[in-house]
C-alpha cells in the first residue's frame, strides 16, 4: 500500500466533515465529488449564492475572538463575505472539522482566515508550512516551505516542533529532525550557522526526547555513508525524515527541484501550528492536489 493509500485509508476511518469554500471553482467541485466517492470524508461545498444559516454563529465567533478587529456585527458580516473566512469559521464553531481552501486566493488570505477563526494550537506561536515529499516508500517532511521568509531562532523552533507534531499524525512514524545549513558540525562559521545551532538548542530544551541535530548539510542529513564521515556520533545524521530549512528561499526552491527534477510527489503546502486544520492550496492546484490535501488535513484533526 502506497503512502497516499495509507493516508486515504486512515482518513476514511476518521469520518471527518470537510468544508470546501470555493464552490464556484470547477476543480473544487470535482474534488468534492472524488473525496466523497473515495470515502475520505463528508464534504460541504460553499457557493457565493448559498444560504448562510450559520452566519449569526460565525459573526459571534469573530466578534468574540477578535473584538478589536470586529467591534460590531456589520464589520464581522463584511469579513464573512470572503469565502475562506466563512469556511474557516465553520470549523471554528464546530460545524465542520477541516477547511480546505486557497484554490482561488493567496496563502495570506487562508492564514488570516485561520487566525481569525481558530487561532494557534496551545504552545505554538507561529503558522508555518510543510510539504510531504513522497517517492516509493520514502516520505520526507520539508519545512518551512510556505510561510516564514527569514525565521528567527524562536520561529525556527516553532516550525520544527509543529512539523514533528504533524508528522506523527500524518505519517505515523517517529520524527527525526535535521536542521539544514551549508555547514556540517562546524565546517563553516557565521551568523546564519549560529542561528541554526541556537534553534537546535531551543528544540532540545523544550523537547529533550525529540531526535534532532544540526547544523547539517543535506547529504549528511540523508546519506548514512556521508553522515559517518561528516557527523560521526549523530543519531539523526543519515536518518533524518524532517528537513528543517534555514529560510523560505531554500525550502521552497528545494521542494520544487526535488519535485520537478527528482520526480517526487509533493503534497502540500500543509499549514501547521493551528488549533484546528485549515489547509491551504496552491492556486495552480489540480483536482488530485485538492483531494490529497484534504486527506492529509483530516489526519491533522487526529489527537
N, C-alpha and C positions, 0 to 999 in steps of 0.2 A: 504494500500500500504506500503510495507516494505521500509526501508531506501535505500536499493540498487535499488528498483524500482523507488523511487523518484529521486535518482541520475541519473539513466538511462533516465528517462522522461525529466529531465531538460537538460541533455546533448544532447538529440535529438533536443530540441528546439534551442540549441546554434549553431548547424551545423558547428562544427569546423573541421579543417584539422589536422589529426593525422599522424605523421611520426613514423614508426617502423623501426629502422635502422638495426636490427639483423635478416634480412630476411632469412638467411641460417638456422635459428633455427626453427624446425617444430612447436614448441609451439607458436612462434611468428606468423607464417603463419596461424595457426589455429585460433589464437586470432584475427588476422586481418579479417578473414572471419566472425567470430562471431560478431565483432564490426560493420562490415558493415551490417550484417543481422539484428542486433538489432537497426540499425539506429543511433548509438551513435555518429558517425562522418564518414567522408570520410578518408580512410586510404591510405598511401603511404608506401609500404614495400620495403626497400632497400636491395639489394643483392650485394655482392662484385663485381660481373661481370656486374652490371647495369651501363648504361651510366650516366655520370655526367655533364649534360649540364649546370648546375648551378655552377660548380666548380669555374669559374672565380669570380663570385659574392661572393662565400664563402671565397676565397683567399683574396679578397679585404676587407671583413669583419674582418677576423682575423688580417690582417696587420694594419687595422685602429684602432681596439680595443686593440691590444697587439703589438705595433711596436717593443718593446724591445725583445719580445719573437719571433716575426716573421719579421725579417728585410728584407726578400726577398721572392719572390714567391715560391722558392723551399722549404723553411722551412715550409711555410703555406700548400703547397700541401702535404708535408710529414705528417703533423698533420692530414690532411683530409683523409688520408688513414685509420684512425681509424673510424669505422662506427658511434660511438657515437658523435665524433666531427663533422662529416659531417651532421648527423641528427640534432644536436643542431644548427649548422649554418643555416640549412634550416629554423629553427624557427627564428634565428637571422635576416635573410634577408627578412622575411615575406612570404616565400614560404610555410610555414606550421604554424599552431597555437600552436601545442603541440608536444613534443617528448616524447616517452615512450621507455626507454632503460635500459640495465643493466642485461638482462637475461643471458648474457654470460660474463659479465665483473664486476669487483668490483665497489662498490659505489664511490670510489675515482675517477675512470675514468669518471663516469657520472657527478660528481660535477665539475671536471676540464673542461670537455667539456662545461658545462653550464656557468661557469665563463668566459671562453674564448669567447663564442658565444653570450650570452645575458646579463651576469653580474647580479648585485644585483638590487632589487627594490629600488626606491628612499627612502632614510632614513633608509635603512636596511643594516647592516654591515656584517652579517654572514648568511651562509646557515645552516639550521637545518632541522630536520625531525620529522614528526608526524605519528602516527598510529591512525586510526579511529576504535575504538573498538565498535562492534555492537552486541547487544543482544536484540531481540524483537524490541521495540520502543526506547530503550535506546542507545544513541550514545555518547561515551566519546572520547575526544581527549587526547592522551598520547604524551608528548613531553619533551625533545628531546630524541628519542629512536634510533637514527640512525647516528648522525654525530659528535657532540662535546663531547669528553670524560669527561672533567672536566671544565665546563663553568665558566668563570669569572662573576663578577656581571654584567658587560656590556653585555656579551654574554647571560646571563640569561634573561636580559631584552629584548634583541633582539629576543630570542627564544619565549618568552611569547607573544610579540606583533605580531610576524609573525603567531603564532598559532591562535591568536584571529582573525587576518585578514582573514586567510584561513577558519576558522570555519564559519564565516559569509557567505562566498561564497559557501562552500561545504555543510554544514548542514542547513544553513539559519536561525539559531536562534541567540540569544544573548549570547556571550561567558561569562562565569563566571570562573575566573582563581583561582585555588588553588595551591600555591607554597608548595610542599610537603617536609616533613622533618621527622626525628624521634622524633621531638618535636612539641607540640602544644602550642603556645602562652606562651612561657617561661617555659614549663615543664622541659626543659633541657637547657644547655648553652654550647657554644663552637664556634669556628671559622666557622664551616660549617653552623651552625644556623645563625650566624651573616651575612654570605654571602647571605642566603635566605632572611633575613629581608631587607638587602640592596637592593636586586633585587626588592622586593615588593615596596619599597620606590621609586626606579627608574621608575617602571611602572606607579605608581601614579603621579609622577612628569610630565611625558610626555603624559599620557592618564588618566587624573583625572576622566573621566566618565566611564572608563572601570572597571567593578567589579572585584576586585582581593583581595586576602588576603593570609596571611602566617606569620609565618610558621604554617603548619597544617599537622597532621598525616593523613594517608589515610582514616581512619574511620571517623575522624572529617570532612574531606572534603566531604564525600559522604553520611553519615548516619545522618539524622537530629537529632535523639534522642541523639546520641553521641555528635554531634556538640553543642547542647544546654547545655551539661554538660561541654565540654572542651573549647568551644569558644563562650560563650553567647554574643549576640550582633552582631556577624559577619553576614553580609548579604550574604556571599559566602559559609561559612561552612554548610555542609549538602545539598548544592545545586550546587556544582561545576560540570561543564561539560568539563573543560580543566584542566588536571592534569599536572603541570609543575614539572618535576622530577629534583632533585638536581644534578644528574650526569648521564652519559650514562649507567653505570653499572645498576643503579636502574631502569631506564626507560626501558632498553632492557630486563632485567630479568622480570620486572613486566608484560610487554605486552605478553611475551611468556608464563608466568604462567597463566595469565588470558585467553589466547587463548587455551592453551593445557589442563589445568585443569578445567577451568571455562566454556569452550565450547563457548566462544565468537568468533565472526568473526573479524579478524584483517585485515584491508585494509591499505596497505602501504608497505614500507615507502613512505610517501608523502613529497618530498622536498619542503621547504618553504623559502621565502625570496628572491627568484629570480625575475628578471624583467619579465620573460615570463615562462610559465610552461614547465619545464624539469623534467620528472618523472623517478624515479629510481625503479628498480625491484630487488628483491632477485634472486640470481642465481638458487634458488630452486623454483622459481615461477611456478605456474600452469597456464594453459590457463585461468581459471577463474580469477586468480590474475591479469593477464595482462589486461583482459577486465575491471575489477573493477578499476584498477589503471588508465587506460586510461579515464574512465568516470569521475573519480574524478579530474584528471588533466584538463579535459575540463572545469570543473567548476572553476578551478583556473584562467582560462583566462577571467572570467567574471569580469567586473568592479564593 
